[in-house]
């Protein structure tokens, strides 16, 4: 059975009496687990939640993100073959320069 945190699922095989472990992804991620799943930084995820782009839930002070909603959301950032990658890199560099010019943004304020 899969629990809320997405721990390993244990099943007992009736054929040989052995216990096997199957990894299953959770339905909801907390921010550290989502950062691991997505390879995005915690501050990046928090920023997208704050801006309202990334759907999130807050339960007793804990932020949770539904895996399927995250997977749908991240598809918006897919780079197509026809997209000009040079302009994409320039846009990212300009965005980073803007953040470094504003120290309160860099500190998450």
PyMOL commands that set and color helices and strands:
alter all, ss='L'
color gray80, all
select helices_A, chain A and resi 31-38+42-51+67-77+85-101+103-106
alter helices_A, ss='H'
color red, helices_A
select strands_A, chain A and resi 9-12+19-22+28-30+57-59+62-66
alter strands_A, ss='S'
color yellow, strands_A
deselect
rebuild
show_as cartoon
